[in-house]
Amino acid sequence: MFGHGFAVFTDSLLKGAVAVPEDAGWFKPLVLGLYAATLFLLWLFGVHRYFIMWFYSSNKKNVPTPKRVFADEELPPVTVQLAIFNEMYVAERIIDAVCKMDYPKHLLQVQVLDDSTDETVNISRRTAALWAEKGFDIEVIHRIDRSGYKAGALENGLKTAKGEIICMFDADFIPTVDFLRKQVHFYSDPNVGFVQARWAHINENHSLLTKLQALYLNGHFVLEHTGRQRSGRFFSFSGTAGTWRRACIENAGGWSHRTLVEDLDLSYRAQLGGWQGVYLVDQGVPAELPVDMNGYKSQQHRWAKGFIQAMMHMLIPIWKSKQPLKVKIECTFHLTNNLTYLFMIALSVLMFPALHYRCQILSGIWATIFDVSLFVGATASILSFYAYAERQIDEKWYKKVIYMPLLMGLGIGMALNQAKAVIEALRGQESPFVRTPKYQVNAGEKGAAWKKKRYSASKSMLPALELAFALYFTGVTAYAAVHNLWLAVPFLGLFAWGYGYVGWKSIELQKRTAPKASPTPAIAD
């Protein structure tokens, strides 16, 4: 009884707040037209996920194999580049892991590309010196100006790189001992330009946020990368946990500073130039997932903005190229995918007036057909996509199904953050490369001990808007309930939960005050 009364009250409140003009002849068709167009575009990208699953399933047995295996005396020299910036908690770990890889010492060069402005550079130098004493060819290259950010550091490192093969890791990764041995033999094929391994997760079970991130990344790294590469379409290098043929980097034009996703940019240019990429889904390299919402948002903002920047640079050359139509179409979906966040915001704003008019226009079987088609095209595609990805790498994948709706909610809640990134890119607004804070949160570690550590992500007013959207959708969900739109209630509830979860977690973390960093003493390079 109380629930029904609250729903009726919310119904009246929403009608008054939104002031839906019942008699405006132009307003109803405008709202419904925009709503239908938005739904169709989201439905289209949702259906595309079924094609990704088809690319994967139809090529599942097409496992990449090296053209031949190098004898030990044939192994090419390798330069490992570690791009580091203010990573005091994980710098030593990645340097140690790289130097422990199984590869002939006389063929291995390690470049620690450390542009840090805190004591991380001292940790890097101290750790590198210890390995140098053991006979390793290792050096720390420290830049002051950080021009080009990560791309600039990689480009600068190439000037003194000795290897024919360039291997790279971000600071939060932990390569396995056999990493190079599993990748290097693919370069026996002169057409192979780069090899990418799958990202695995050190701290997946740390919190709800890390569990949802793992599900999201597994969909990308299991289905998307594998399906695209094995079906003869372009896939993108992911910036770390992979290797490049140096000649390919140079032939494709080198590292570019024009986007925030230098890895995607270079790998697309390389494939346009005729080079082949190899993706090894069975080679997982553990990495640390962001444990705080603001850090996660800054990472996703950078990726979304970078993808749109790459879209603006690459889409026309791709369509002008002689690549097959299937490649051009898939590249288009890949590069434009982040535009869906703009559609998601439009859907959010239009949700109540469209729902109100839908009650007036559709009823009975037609309303059911409408709701079911939307569910199958958009919602069901997301649930089946990520469940299918988990099934490929985890025997107990069914235990994670409970998190799939929450993953959808997280994606919805991130829409404002991501739409902001998309708009900045479309406007040509420049921004620096913002690192994602890492705290060395290890496997099995839970709790909030990381909050006492130094780094923290930037703060903004966006969470307040996210919480406002959460309140709005709480009301819209109640409106749907009072009008017996039971198929819409769970869907609308995810909007309310998603915006609320993202907004609250962001505000909660903004109360945290991280310890101040101490300046880095001047040490001669």
C-alpha positions as CSV (number, residue, x, y, z in Angstrom):
1,M,0.0,0.0,0.0
2,F,2.8,2.4,0.9
3,G,4.7,1.5,-2.2
4,H,1.7,2.2,-4.4
5,G,1.1,5.5,-2.7
6,F,4.8,6.5,-3.2
7,A,4.6,5.6,-6.8
8,V,1.4,7.7,-7.3
9,F,3.1,10.6,-5.5
10,T,6.2,10.2,-7.7
11,D,4.0,10.1,-10.8
12,S,2.4,13.4,-10.0
13,L,5.7,14.9,-9.0
14,L,7.4,13.9,-12.2
15,K,4.6,15.2,-14.3
16,G,4.8,18.5,-12.5
17,A,8.6,18.7,-12.6
18,V,9.0,17.8,-16.2
19,A,5.8,19.5,-17.3
20,V,5.0,17.2,-20.2
21,P,2.9,19.4,-22.6
22,E,0.0,17.1,-23.4
23,D,-1.6,19.4,-26.0
24,A,1.6,20.5,-27.9
25,G,1.2,18.9,-31.3
26,W,4.9,19.0,-32.1
27,F,6.3,17.9,-28.7
28,K,5.0,14.3,-28.7
29,P,6.3,13.3,-32.1
30,L,9.6,15.1,-31.4
31,V,10.2,13.3,-28.2
32,L,9.1,9.9,-29.5
33,G,11.1,10.4,-32.7
34,L,14.3,11.3,-30.8
35,Y,13.7,8.5,-28.4
36,A,13.2,6.0,-31.2
37,A,16.3,7.1,-33.0
38,T,18.3,6.9,-29.8
39,L,17.0,3.4,-29.0
40,F,17.7,2.3,-32.6
41,L,21.3,3.4,-32.4
42,L,21.9,1.8,-29.1
43,W,20.1,-1.3,-30.4
44,L,22.4,-1.4,-33.4
45,F,25.6,-1.4,-31.3
46,G,24.0,-4.0,-29.1
47,V,23.3,-6.3,-32.0
48,H,26.9,-5.8,-33.1
49,R,27.9,-7.7,-30.0
50,Y,26.3,-10.7,-31.4
51,F,28.5,-10.4,-34.5
52,I,31.6,-10.2,-32.2
53,M,30.5,-13.4,-30.6
54,W,30.0,-15.0,-34.0
55,F,33.5,-13.8,-35.1
56,Y,34.9,-15.5,-32.0
57,S,32.9,-18.8,-32.1
58,S,33.4,-19.4,-35.8
59,N,37.2,-18.9,-35.5
60,K,37.7,-20.4,-32.1
61,K,39.9,-23.2,-33.4
62,N,41.9,-20.9,-35.6
63,V,44.7,-20.6,-33.0
64,P,47.7,-18.5,-34.1
65,T,50.9,-20.5,-34.3
66,P,54.4,-19.3,-35.2
67,K,55.6,-19.9,-38.7
68,R,58.6,-21.6,-37.1
69,V,60.4,-21.7,-33.8
70,F,63.8,-19.9,-33.5
71,A,66.7,-21.9,-32.3
72,D,68.5,-20.3,-29.3
73,E,71.3,-19.0,-31.5
74,E,68.7,-17.3,-33.8
75,L,66.8,-15.4,-31.1
76,P,66.5,-11.7,-32.0
77,P,67.7,-9.0,-29.5
78,V,64.9,-7.6,-27.5
79,T,64.5,-4.2,-25.8
80,V,62.0,-4.0,-23.0
81,Q,60.5,-0.5,-22.4
82,L,58.8,0.2,-19.1
83,A,56.9,3.5,-19.3
84,I,56.6,4.8,-15.7
85,F,55.2,8.0,-14.2
86,N,54.8,8.4,-10.4
87,E,54.5,4.7,-9.7
88,M,56.3,4.4,-6.4
89,Y,54.3,1.4,-5.2
90,V,54.8,-0.8,-8.3
91,A,58.0,0.4,-10.0
92,E,60.3,-2.1,-8.3
93,R,58.0,-5.0,-8.9
94,I,57.8,-4.5,-12.6
95,I,61.5,-4.0,-13.0
96,D,62.2,-7.2,-11.0
97,A,59.7,-9.2,-13.0
98,V,61.1,-8.1,-16.4
99,C,64.7,-9.0,-15.4
100,K,63.5,-12.4,-14.2
101,M,62.1,-13.3,-17.7
102,D,63.6,-16.3,-19.4
103,Y,65.6,-14.8,-22.2
104,P,69.4,-14.8,-23.0
105,K,70.9,-11.9,-21.0
106,H,73.1,-10.8,-23.8
107,L,70.1,-10.4,-26.0
108,L,68.0,-8.4,-23.5
109,Q,68.0,-4.6,-23.0
110,V,65.8,-3.0,-20.4
111,Q,64.8,0.7,-20.6
112,V,63.1,2.2,-17.6
113,L,61.4,5.2,-19.2
114,D,60.7,7.0,-15.9
115,D,59.4,10.6,-16.2
116,S,58.3,10.7,-12.6
117,T,58.2,13.9,-10.6
118,D,58.3,12.2,-7.2
119,E,60.6,9.6,-5.5
120,T,59.6,6.9,-8.0
121,V,62.6,7.8,-10.2
122,N,64.9,7.1,-7.2
123,I,63.3,3.7,-6.7
124,S,63.8,2.9,-10.4
125,R,67.4,3.9,-10.3
126,R,68.1,1.9,-7.2
127,T,66.4,-1.2,-8.5
128,A,68.0,-0.9,-12.0
129,A,71.5,-0.5,-10.3
130,L,71.0,-3.8,-8.5
131,W,70.2,-5.6,-11.7
132,A,73.0,-3.9,-13.6
133,E,75.4,-5.4,-11.0
134,K,74.1,-8.8,-12.0
135,G,75.2,-8.1,-15.6
136,F,71.9,-6.9,-17.1
137,D,71.9,-4.2,-19.8
138,I,69.5,-1.8,-18.0
139,E,69.2,1.9,-17.8
140,V,66.8,4.5,-16.4
141,I,65.9,7.3,-18.9
142,H,64.4,10.3,-17.1
143,R,62.9,13.2,-19.0
144,I,62.0,16.6,-17.4
145,D,59.5,18.0,-20.0
146,R,57.3,14.9,-20.5
147,S,56.5,16.1,-24.1
148,G,54.2,13.6,-25.8
149,Y,53.7,11.9,-22.4
150,K,53.8,8.1,-22.8
151,A,54.1,8.2,-26.6
152,G,57.0,10.7,-26.2
153,A,58.8,8.5,-23.7
154,L,58.5,5.4,-26.0
155,E,59.7,7.5,-28.9
156,N,62.6,8.8,-27.0
157,G,63.6,5.4,-25.8
158,L,63.7,4.1,-29.4
159,K,66.7,6.4,-30.1
160,T,69.0,4.2,-28.0
161,A,67.1,0.9,-28.2
162,K,69.2,-2.0,-29.4
163,G,66.5,-4.6,-30.0
164,E,64.9,-5.8,-33.2
165,I,61.9,-6.6,-31.1
166,I,60.4,-4.0,-28.7
167,C,58.6,-5.3,-25.7
168,M,56.5,-3.0,-23.4
169,F,54.8,-3.1,-20.1
170,D,53.0,-0.6,-18.0
171,A,54.1,-0.3,-14.4
172,D,51.2,-2.3,-12.8
173,F,51.8,-5.5,-14.9
174,I,53.6,-8.6,-13.8
175,P,54.9,-10.5,-16.8
176,T,55.4,-14.3,-16.4
177,V,58.9,-15.8,-16.8
178,D,58.1,-17.3,-20.2
179,F,56.5,-14.1,-21.6
180,L,59.1,-13.4,-24.3
181,R,59.5,-17.1,-25.2
182,K,55.8,-17.3,-26.0
183,Q,55.8,-14.2,-28.2
184,V,59.2,-14.0,-30.0
185,H,58.7,-16.9,-32.3
186,F,55.8,-15.3,-34.1
187,Y,58.4,-12.9,-35.6
188,S,59.7,-15.7,-37.7
189,D,57.0,-14.5,-40.1
190,P,58.3,-11.3,-41.7
191,N,54.7,-10.0,-42.0
192,V,54.0,-10.0,-38.3
193,G,54.4,-6.5,-36.9
194,F,53.1,-6.8,-33.3
195,V,51.9,-9.4,-30.8
196,Q,49.5,-8.8,-28.0
197,A,48.8,-10.9,-24.9
198,R,45.5,-10.9,-22.9
199,W,45.3,-8.8,-19.7
200,A,44.6,-10.8,-16.6
201,H,43.8,-9.4,-13.2
202,I,45.8,-9.5,-9.9
203,N,43.1,-8.1,-7.7
204,E,39.9,-9.1,-9.3
205,N,38.2,-10.1,-6.1
206,H,39.2,-7.0,-4.1
207,S,35.8,-5.3,-4.3
208,L,32.6,-5.1,-6.3
209,L,34.2,-2.4,-8.5
210,T,37.2,-4.6,-9.4
211,K,34.9,-7.6,-10.1
212,L,32.9,-5.6,-12.5
213,Q,36.0,-4.2,-14.2
214,A,37.3,-7.7,-14.7
215,L,34.1,-8.8,-16.4
216,Y,34.2,-5.7,-18.7
217,L,37.8,-6.2,-19.7
218,N,37.4,-10.0,-20.2
219,G,34.7,-9.3,-22.8
220,H,37.1,-7.0,-24.6
221,F,40.2,-9.2,-24.3
222,V,38.6,-12.5,-24.8
223,L,35.9,-12.0,-27.4
224,E,36.6,-8.7,-29.2
225,H,40.4,-9.0,-29.7
226,T,40.2,-12.7,-30.5
227,G,37.2,-12.5,-32.8
228,R,38.6,-9.5,-34.8
229,Q,42.1,-10.9,-35.2
230,R,41.2,-14.5,-36.1
231,S,38.4,-13.3,-38.5
232,G,40.9,-11.2,-40.5
233,R,39.7,-7.8,-39.1
234,F,41.8,-5.1,-37.5
235,F,42.3,-5.3,-33.7
236,S,44.2,-2.8,-31.6
237,F,47.4,-3.1,-29.6
238,S,46.6,-2.4,-26.0
239,G,49.6,-0.4,-25.0
240,T,51.2,-3.0,-22.7
241,A,51.8,-6.8,-22.4
242,G,52.9,-7.1,-25.9
243,T,55.8,-6.8,-28.4
244,W,56.5,-4.9,-31.6
245,R,58.9,-5.4,-34.5
246,R,60.9,-2.2,-34.5
247,A,60.8,-2.1,-38.3
248,C,57.0,-2.1,-38.1
249,I,57.0,0.9,-35.7
250,E,59.2,2.9,-38.0
251,N,57.5,1.8,-41.2
252,A,54.1,2.8,-39.7
253,G,55.3,6.3,-38.9
254,G,56.4,5.8,-35.2
255,W,54.6,6.8,-32.0
256,S,52.3,9.7,-32.5
257,H,51.2,12.3,-29.9
258,R,48.0,13.2,-31.7
259,T,45.8,11.0,-29.5
260,L,45.6,9.7,-26.0
261,V,45.6,6.1,-27.4
262,E,48.9,6.0,-29.1
263,D,48.7,2.2,-29.1
264,L,45.5,2.0,-31.1
265,D,46.7,4.7,-33.4
266,L,50.0,3.0,-34.3
267,S,48.4,-0.5,-34.6
268,Y,45.8,0.7,-37.0
269,R,48.4,2.5,-39.1
270,A,50.5,-0.6,-39.1
271,Q,47.7,-2.8,-40.3
272,L,46.7,-0.3,-43.0
273,G,50.3,-0.6,-44.1
274,G,50.0,-4.3,-44.6
275,W,51.5,-5.5,-41.3
276,Q,49.8,-8.3,-39.3
277,G,49.0,-8.4,-35.6
278,V,48.8,-11.6,-33.6
279,Y,46.6,-11.9,-30.5
280,L,47.3,-14.6,-27.9
281,V,44.2,-15.0,-25.8
282,D,45.7,-17.9,-23.9
283,Q,48.7,-15.8,-22.7
284,G,47.3,-13.9,-19.7
285,V,49.5,-11.2,-18.1
286,P,48.3,-10.2,-14.6
287,A,47.8,-6.5,-14.0
288,E,46.3,-4.3,-11.2
289,L,42.8,-3.0,-11.6
290,P,41.9,0.5,-10.3
291,V,40.4,0.1,-6.8
292,D,38.9,3.6,-6.5
293,M,36.1,5.0,-8.6
294,N,37.8,8.3,-9.5
295,G,40.8,6.4,-10.7
296,Y,38.7,4.2,-12.8
297,K,36.8,7.2,-14.2
298,S,40.0,8.9,-15.2
299,Q,41.2,5.8,-17.0
300,Q,37.9,5.3,-18.8
301,H,37.8,9.1,-19.7
302,R,41.3,8.9,-21.2
303,W,40.4,5.8,-23.3
304,A,37.1,7.2,-24.5
305,K,38.6,10.5,-25.5
306,G,41.5,8.8,-27.2
307,F,39.2,6.5,-29.2
308,I,37.2,9.5,-30.5
309,Q,40.5,11.3,-31.4
310,A,41.6,8.2,-33.2
311,M,38.2,8.0,-35.0
312,M,38.6,11.5,-36.3
313,H,42.1,10.8,-37.6
314,M,41.7,7.2,-38.9
315,L,38.1,6.7,-40.1
316,I,38.5,8.5,-43.5
317,P,41.9,6.9,-44.3
318,I,40.4,3.5,-43.5
319,W,37.5,3.9,-45.9
320,K,39.8,5.3,-48.6
321,S,42.0,2.3,-48.3
322,K,41.8,-0.9,-50.3
323,Q,40.9,-3.0,-47.2
324,P,38.0,-5.4,-47.5
325,L,34.5,-4.1,-46.7
326,K,34.3,-6.3,-43.6
327,V,37.4,-4.6,-42.2
328,K,36.1,-1.1,-42.9
329,I,32.7,-1.9,-41.2
330,E,34.3,-3.4,-38.1
331,C,36.8,-0.6,-37.8
332,T,33.8,1.8,-37.9
333,F,32.0,0.1,-35.1
334,H,35.2,-0.2,-33.1
335,L,36.2,3.5,-33.4
336,T,32.7,4.9,-33.0
337,N,31.6,2.8,-30.1
338,N,32.2,5.5,-27.5
339,L,29.7,7.7,-29.2
340,T,27.0,5.5,-27.6
341,Y,27.6,7.4,-24.4
342,L,26.0,10.5,-26.0
343,F,23.0,8.4,-27.0
344,M,22.9,7.0,-23.4
345,I,22.6,10.5,-22.0
346,A,20.0,11.4,-24.5
347,L,18.1,8.3,-23.6
348,S,18.3,9.2,-19.9
349,V,16.9,12.7,-20.5
350,L,14.1,11.5,-22.7
351,M,13.2,8.5,-20.6
352,F,10.3,9.9,-18.6
353,P,8.5,11.9,-21.4
354,A,8.9,9.0,-23.8
355,L,7.7,6.5,-21.2
356,H,4.7,8.7,-20.5
357,Y,3.7,8.9,-24.1
358,R,4.4,5.2,-24.7
359,C,1.7,4.5,-22.1
360,Q,-0.8,6.4,-24.2
361,I,0.2,4.9,-27.6
362,L,1.2,1.3,-27.0
363,S,-0.7,-1.3,-25.1
364,G,-1.3,-5.1,-25.1
365,I,0.6,-7.2,-27.5
366,W,2.3,-4.2,-29.2
367,A,3.7,-2.9,-26.0
368,T,5.1,-6.4,-25.2
369,I,6.6,-6.7,-28.7
370,F,8.3,-3.3,-28.3
371,D,9.7,-4.1,-24.9
372,V,10.9,-7.6,-25.9
373,S,12.6,-6.4,-29.1
374,L,14.4,-3.7,-27.1
375,F,15.5,-6.2,-24.5
376,V,16.9,-8.7,-27.0
377,G,18.7,-6.1,-29.0
378,A,20.3,-4.1,-26.2
379,T,20.0,-5.6,-22.8
380,A,20.2,-9.3,-23.7
381,S,23.2,-8.8,-26.0
382,I,25.2,-7.3,-23.1
383,L,24.3,-10.1,-20.7
384,S,25.0,-12.8,-23.2
385,F,28.2,-11.2,-24.4
386,Y,29.9,-11.0,-21.0
387,A,28.6,-14.3,-19.8
388,Y,30.0,-16.0,-23.0
389,A,33.4,-14.3,-22.5
390,E,33.6,-15.6,-18.9
391,R,32.7,-19.1,-20.1
392,Q,35.8,-19.2,-22.3
393,I,38.3,-18.6,-19.5
394,D,36.6,-19.7,-16.2
395,E,35.1,-23.1,-15.6
396,K,33.0,-21.6,-12.8
397,W,31.7,-18.7,-15.0
398,Y,28.1,-19.3,-13.9
399,K,29.0,-18.0,-10.4
400,K,29.6,-14.6,-12.0
401,V,26.3,-14.3,-13.8
402,I,24.8,-12.5,-10.8
403,Y,27.2,-9.6,-11.5
404,M,26.1,-9.1,-15.1
405,P,23.2,-6.8,-14.4
406,L,25.4,-4.7,-12.1
407,L,28.0,-4.5,-14.9
408,M,25.2,-3.0,-17.1
409,G,24.5,-0.5,-14.3
410,L,28.1,0.5,-14.0
411,G,28.2,1.1,-17.7
412,I,25.1,3.3,-17.5
413,G,26.5,5.2,-14.4
414,M,29.7,6.0,-16.3
415,A,27.8,7.6,-19.2
416,L,28.2,11.2,-18.0
417,N,31.9,10.8,-17.4
418,Q,32.4,9.2,-20.8
419,A,30.1,11.6,-22.7
420,K,32.2,14.4,-21.3
421,A,35.3,12.7,-22.8
422,V,33.6,12.3,-26.1
423,I,32.5,15.9,-26.3
424,E,36.0,17.1,-25.4
425,A,37.4,15.0,-28.2
426,L,34.9,16.2,-30.8
427,R,35.6,19.8,-29.8
428,G,39.3,19.3,-30.2
429,Q,39.9,20.1,-26.6
430,E,43.4,19.0,-25.6
431,S,44.2,17.4,-22.2
432,P,47.3,15.8,-20.7
433,F,47.8,12.1,-20.2
434,V,46.3,11.5,-16.8
435,R,47.7,8.3,-15.1
436,T,45.6,5.9,-13.2
437,P,46.8,5.7,-9.6
438,K,48.0,2.2,-8.6
439,Y,48.6,1.1,-5.0
440,Q,50.1,-2.4,-5.3
441,V,46.9,-4.1,-4.2
442,N,47.8,-7.8,-4.4
443,A,45.8,-11.0,-5.1
444,G,43.4,-11.8,-2.3
445,E,43.9,-8.4,-0.6
446,K,40.7,-6.8,0.5
447,G,39.8,-3.7,2.6
448,A,40.7,-0.1,2.3
449,A,44.4,-0.1,3.3
450,W,45.2,1.5,-0.1
451,K,43.4,4.7,1.0
452,K,46.3,5.5,3.3
453,K,48.7,5.5,0.4
454,R,49.9,8.6,-1.5
455,Y,48.3,8.9,-4.8
456,S,44.7,10.1,-5.5
457,A,42.7,10.8,-8.6
458,S,41.4,14.2,-9.5
459,K,38.1,15.5,-8.2
460,S,35.2,17.1,-10.0
461,M,31.5,18.2,-9.6
462,L,30.3,15.4,-11.9
463,P,29.2,13.1,-9.0
464,A,26.6,15.6,-8.0
465,L,25.0,15.4,-11.4
466,E,25.3,11.6,-11.4
467,L,23.4,11.5,-8.0
468,A,20.7,13.8,-9.5
469,F,20.2,11.4,-12.4
470,A,20.0,8.6,-9.8
471,L,17.1,10.4,-8.0
472,Y,15.4,11.1,-11.4
473,F,15.5,7.4,-12.3
474,T,14.2,6.4,-8.9
475,G,11.1,8.4,-9.7
476,V,10.9,7.1,-13.3
477,T,11.1,3.5,-12.0
478,A,8.2,4.2,-9.6
479,Y,6.2,5.7,-12.4
480,A,6.7,2.6,-14.5
481,A,5.6,0.5,-11.5
482,V,2.4,2.4,-10.9
483,H,1.5,2.0,-14.6
484,N,2.2,-1.8,-14.5
485,L,5.1,-1.5,-16.9
486,W,6.8,-4.4,-15.1
487,L,9.2,-5.3,-18.0
488,A,10.6,-1.7,-17.8
489,V,11.0,-1.6,-14.0
490,P,14.3,-3.7,-13.8
491,F,15.8,-1.8,-16.7
492,L,15.0,1.6,-15.2
493,G,16.2,0.3,-11.8
494,L,19.6,-0.3,-13.3
495,F,19.7,3.3,-14.4
496,A,19.0,4.4,-10.9
497,W,21.5,2.0,-9.3
498,G,24.2,2.8,-11.9
499,Y,24.1,6.5,-11.6
500,G,23.8,6.2,-7.8
501,Y,26.7,3.8,-7.4
502,V,29.1,5.8,-9.5
503,G,28.1,9.1,-8.0
504,W,28.2,8.0,-4.4
505,K,31.5,6.1,-4.8
506,S,33.1,9.2,-6.4
507,I,31.9,11.5,-3.6
508,E,32.9,9.0,-0.9
509,L,36.5,9.0,-2.2
510,Q,36.7,12.7,-2.6
511,K,36.6,12.9,1.2
512,R,39.9,11.0,1.3
513,T,43.1,13.1,1.8
514,A,46.1,11.3,0.5
515,P,49.5,11.9,2.1
516,K,51.5,14.6,0.4
517,A,54.3,13.5,-2.0
518,S,57.8,14.5,-1.2
519,P,59.9,16.1,-3.9
520,T,62.4,14.1,-5.8
521,P,66.0,15.0,-4.9
522,A,68.1,16.0,-7.9
523,I,70.1,13.0,-9.1
524,A,72.3,13.2,-12.2
525,D,71.1,11.1,-15.1
